[in-house]
Every structure is written in structure tokens, then in C-alpha cells.
């Protein structure tokens, strides 16, 4: 009788252990998927952030007249990526604070780039326009 009850108890422990292992595995898998999605959103944010910041060097090198359209497009892409990331990290106060500080910096960057575009337009994009053309 004792052997039979001991066997039943060991079988119950094995079943409980399997249930705990399966539930733990499912939980870890879900966390892994959430982390993977967060990593993908961070990568997308980083890429849109980089493209947005690269506009200044591209403008400095090529003096594109359509830079304002590109700026608007990249700004919209950046804003969408930031909103998506913000929703993902809404429970992390430190990450939200850092993201808001980055967004303040992006606003200043955009303001400075627009000022640079305005000054370049005043000077002229080439030798025949603006102040350059006036003094030629």
C-alpha cells in the first residue's frame, strides 16, 4: 500500500513539474517575442533617426533645393517611429525620459537645419542666384 501511494505521489510530482516547465517555457517564449519586437522597433527608430540626422550633411554637401520636402518626409517617418517606440516602452520611465530628451534635441536640430536652409537660399544654391548672383 505504501509503495502504491508513493508511486502515485511521484507521478503527481512529475505531472506538476511538467506543467510548471510547460507554463514557464510559454512565458519565456512570450517574453522573448516581446523583446524581439522591442528590438525591431528600436532598430527602426535608430535607422529613421540616423536618416533624419544625415540630412544636414547631405544638404551641406549637395545643397539640394528639395531639402525641405525630404526634411518633412524624414521628420514624419521619425515621428511615427518615435510614437511606436514610445508605446512599446510606456512602462519604463527612464527610457521615456531619454526618448523625450532626444525629441527635444531633434526639435533643435530641425530648427537649426531650417535656418541653414534659409541662409543658403538667401546666398543662393548656385553662383547665379541669391546674393552670389547679385555680386557676380
Residue, then its C-alpha position, 0 to 999 in steps of 0.5 A: x500500500x505504501x509503495x502504491x501511494x508513493x508511486x502515485x505521489x511521484x507521478x503527481x510530482x512529475x505531472x506538476x513539474x511538467x506543467x510548471x516547465x510547460x507554463x514557464x517555457x510559454x512565458x519565456x517564449x512570450x517574453x522573448x517575442x516581446x523583446x524581439x519586437x522591442x528590438x525591431x522597433x528600436x532598430x527602426x527608430x535608430x535607422x529613421x533617426x540616423x536618416x533624419x540626422x544625415x540630412x544636414x550633411x547631405x544638404x551641406x554637401x549637395x545643397x539640394x533645393x528639395x531639402x525641405x520636402x525630404x526634411x518633412x518626409x524624414x521628420x514624419x517617418x521619425x515621428x511615427x517611429x518615435x510614437x511606436x517606440x514610445x508605446x512599446x516602452x510606456x512602462x519604463x520611465x527612464x527610457x521615456x525620459x531619454x526618448x523625450x530628451x532626444x525629441x527635444x534635441x531633434x526639435x533643435x536640430x530641425x530648427x537649426x537645419x531650417x535656418x541653414x536652409x534659409x541662409x543658403x537660399x538667401x546666398x543662393x544654391x548656385x553662383x547665379x542666384x541669391x546674393x552670389x548672383x547679385x555680386x557676380 
